[in-house]
Amino acid sequence: MPEIGILCRPQEQAGKVRQTLQLILAQNGLTYAARELSLSFWEDGEIGEEKDGREDPKRLSCLILAWDDREKAFELAEMLWERQPSLQIIYIAQGNEDIFAALQMPFFHLVRVFDMEQGLRAAMRKLERLKNLLPEKISFTSSGGKLLVQRRDIVYLESWGHVVLLHTRKDVSGITENLSQCEEKLKGMGFVRIHRSFLVNMYHIVSLEKESVLLLSGERLYISRYRYAEVKLEFESYIRRLEFI
């Protein structure tokens, strides 16, 4: 059975989150196990984990994170993503400032603490839709054979001469499919063609500007002038579907 981890400070909040989550899962007939985790910051800033490995984030379908210190919460999220870049983290924000700050991070979903039940309900609906509708791994063809890449790890694809470069969070690989074939393969998965040379995963877009998009990595990619209106429409639609706020 897939597991949803719950990591909170103060610890008392974890019980409230778990009870709310279990109620939502039962009401919607969803088969996930909700489990409180004991991960914590150690004095040296590293993550502690139980010796039997049950705290390993690779076992989780997603993680619900609520922390009374926003900067520590973001630091913990970065540590977890470093160990498992595709981990989906639901962040429970204490206030509006936390929400706005968290929009710069690749969280799966944002929830306000004072509207937790409704927010978690929306997050579970989104998690179930993605599980049922979208493949987590995408297969590409390269000169060396098949590449299997986590969808969320794909940042963008770039047409470079006669080669398409697949940019992921960690590296760049050449693939033999052309950009139009990739665009068709990734249709409906949150990718947008911003230029004849760029197909971008909107999950990694921080902001849309008049002539470019800013990515979480800090990189900017040029938007074709004649594509701007379509890109703006698609990105706004994507943000609404994320139900961040």
N, C-alpha and C positions, 0 to 999 in steps of 0.2 A: 504494500500500500504506500503511495507517495506521501511524503512527510512535509509539513510546514513547521519550520522552527520559529520559536518566539524568544526574542532576546531583549530584555528590558532593564532599565535602571531608573528609579528604584525597582527592586525585585517584585514588590507588591503589585506593580502595574501588570506584570506578566500574567498573574492569575486572572485579572479582569479581561485582558486581551484574549487569553485562552478560552474563558467562558463565553465571551462574545463570539469568538470564532467558531467554537463548537456548536453554538446555537445556529449560526448562519449555515454551517455545513449540514447540520441535521435538517433544517428547514428546506434546503435546496437539494437534498439527497446526494451531496458530494462526498466522494470517498477519499478523504485525506485524513491523516493522523496529525493532530496538533500537539506539539511537544515543546515544553519550556527547556531552554538551553542554559548551561552554566558558564558559557564563554564570558570572560571578563578581561579588563585591562590589567596587566601586571605592571609593576613599577617601571619596568624597562620598556613598556609600550607594546609588548608582544601579546599575542592571543594565547590564552591557556586552552587546553583541550584535554578531555578525559583520555586515559591510557587505552581504553578499548576502542577508541576511534568513533564513538557514537556522535561526537560533536563535529565530525568532519562535514563541512558545508556541501561536499559532493553528494551526500546522501539526501539532500533536501531538494524539494521542488521549488520552494521559495523560503525566504526568511522575513519575518516581521520584526522590525527594529524600532524600538522606542528608547530614547536616551535623554536624560535631563540636561545634558551638555551637548549642544549641537555640534561643536567642533569635534568632540570625542566621537559622536555618532558617525560623522563623516569620515573620521580617521579609521574607525572600525570597519565601515563599509569598504573603504579603499583596501584595507588589509584582506578582507574576505574576497573582494574581486580579484586581488592579486593571486590568491590561491585558486579561485574558480571564477574566471571572467564572466561566465554566462549566468552566474547566480542571480536570480530575480529577488530583489529586496524591496519590500514594502516599508516605507518610512512613515512613522506616526509623528507628526510635527506638533510641538507644544503651542505654537502661535503662527500668525501670518508671516512674521519675519523668517521663521524657520522654513515655511513653505517656499517663499521666494528664493531663499538661499539654496534650498534643495533642488530647485529647478535647474541648477547648473550641474547637478549630479545625475548619472544615468539610473535613477531609481525606477523600478517597475511601476510603482504607484505611490502617490502621496495621500496621506490621511490626516485630517485634523483630529486632535485628541478629543475635543469637545463634540465631535460628530463621528465618533469612532465606528459605531455600528453601521451607519450608512456608508461610510468610507470603506470599511472592510468588505461590506456586501458588494460594492462596486468592484473592488479589487478581486474578489473571488470570481465574479462574473467574467472579468477580463481574463483572469488566469485560465478559467475553463474554456473560454472562447479560443484563446491562443493554443491551448493544449489540443483542442479538437480540430482546429482549422489550419494551423500553420505548422509546417515541419520545423523542428528545432535545428536540424542540420541540413545544409545545402550541399549538393554534389556538383563539382566543377571538373572539367577535363583539362589536364595539363600535359605537357610533353612527357612527363614522368608517370602518367597514369591518372587516377582519380584523386581529387582533393575533396575531403569532407570537412566542412567548416560550419561552426555554430553560427546561426543566422545573426545573433546579436553581436558576434565578434567581427562581422563584416562592417567596415567603416564606409568605404566607397570602392567603386570599380572605375578604372581609368583606361581609356583607349590611348595607347602610346605607340604610334606608328602602326605596325602590323600585329601588335600584341596588346592584349588586355591585361592590365595589372590589377590584381586583387589585393586591396589594402585592408588588412585586419588590424586588430588592436596591437598585435605583436610583431607582424612582419608583412612583407609584400611578396606575392607570388605571381608568376606569369601563367595565364591560362590560354587555351586555344580557341575558346568560344569568342565570338565577337560581342560587342556591347549590346547590340539589338537583341541577340539571343539571350543574353543575361537579363536584359530588361523584361523580356517575355517570361523567363523562368521565375523571376522575382516579383512578378505582377501580383498586387494585392498583399504584399508582405511588408509594406512600409518603406519602399524605395521610390525615389523620384529622380527623373532625368533632368538635371539642371543645365546641361550643356551637351553638345554632341560628344564630348569626351568624358563626361562624368555622370555616373549613376550613384546616388548617395543614399545611404541608410538613414532615414529621418530620425531614428533612435539616437543618433550621434550628433544631431544638429542642436546647437545651443541657441542660435538666433538666425533669423533670416533678414538680410540687409538688401539694399536696393540692387547692388551689383554682385553680392557674394553671400555665401553661407559660412557661419563660424561653427567649427566643430569642437567637440569636447576636448580634442587633442590640442586645440589652439590653432589648428590649420584653417586657412580660408580657401574656399574654392569659388571660382568665378561662375556666375549665372549668366547665360545668354539673355540678351535684352528681350528677344521675342518670346522666351520661355518664362519670363519672370511672373506674369499674371497666373499662369498655370501652376507654377511651383508654389506661389503664395497660397493659392486655393487648396492645393493638395496638403501643404504643411499645416494650414489652419484646420483642415478636416482631420488630419492625423492627431493634432493636439487635442481637439475636441473628443476624439475617440479614446484618448488616453485617460480622460476624466480626471486630470490632475487636481482641478480646483472645483 
